[in-house]
Amino acid sequence: MVENVSSTQAWEALRADPMARLVDVRTDAEWASVGVPDTSETGTDPILIPWQFAPTMQVNPAFVEQLRQAGVTPEHTLFFICRSGARSMAAALEAVGAGFVRAHNVADGFEGAPNMLGRRGTVSGWKAEGLPWRRR
C-alpha cells in the first residue's frame, strides 16, 4: 500500500531521515517550465525520472530500472511527487510492486489544485506551502 502524505510531511521526513529521497516523476518540460523542489538542505537532490513522456503521456517502461540506476534501494524511504498527486501515485505503486515498499505519494503535488482562475501553485502543494524550489 502507498500512503498519501502532504508536501509538508514529505519535506519534514526528507529533512529528518537520511535514507529519504524525493522522486519527481513529472515530465522534462514541467521541470524546465515550472521548476523543481530544492532538497539541497537535506544533502540530496531530487531524483528526476519521468513517469510518462510528453506529449503522448506514454508510461516510461524503464522507470523502475532508472530508480535503481539513481542509486535507490528498497531501504530508502521514497516520496513520489508530480504536479497534483495522480501520476506520482501510479509511480509509487509501480515502485512498491518492484520491491520499494517504503513508498509514499505526495498527494498535493508540486503545484496542487487549481485556484478559481485555473492557476496552480497557489492553493496547495509544494510551491503553495512555501517549501524550497528552484528553476531548473
C-alpha positions, -999 to +999 in steps of 0.1 A: +000+000+000+011+036-007+004+062+020-006+097+009+013+125+026+012+162+023+042+181+007+049+195+042+050+160+057+073+148+029+097+178+034+098+171+072+106+135+066+133+144+040+149+167+065+148+141+093+156+108+076+190+105+058+175+075+039+146+095+025+146+106-012+122+127-032+114+113-067+099+139-090+080+120-118+069+149-139+080+155-175+112+173-185+090+201-199+074+206-164+108+206-147+120+232-171+089+255-171+076+251-136+107+243-115+118+215-092+118+210-055+151+222-039+162+195-015+198+207-011+192+214+026+189+176+031+222+170+013+204+153-016+190+164-049+155+154-061+156+123-083+141+133-116+126+104-135+096+109-157+067+085-151+053+094-185+067+111-216+051+142-232+033+148-254+019+112-257+020+106-220+032+070-226+044+054-194+081+052-191+089+014-195+123+019-178+110+037-147+120+011-122+154+005-138+160+042-137+152+043-100+179+016-094+203+035-116+198+066-095+211+046-065+177+039-049+174+007-029+145-009-010+160+005+022+153+041+011+121+059+021+107+073-011+084+103-016+069+105-051+057+138-064+041+151-096+020+181-104-010+172-083-006+137-069-021+114-096+010+103-117+031+101-085+006+076-070+009+054-102+047+056-100+047+048-063+025+018-068+049+006-096+078+010-072+061-009-045+054-037-069+092-038-077+101-041-040+105-005-030+080-009-001+087+024+017+069+045-010+047+075-002+027+097-025+029+134-021-009+138-026-009+176-030+019+175-055+043+203-066+016+227-078-015+213-062-051+221-071-060+250-094-074+282-079-106+298-091-088+311-122-074+277-131-039+286-120-019+260-100+008+266-073-012+290-052-038+268-033-020+237-023+012+217-030+049+222-025+051+257-040+020+270-022+033+257+011+064+279+006+088+249+005+121+254-012+122+251-050+142+264-079+142+268-116+159+240-134 
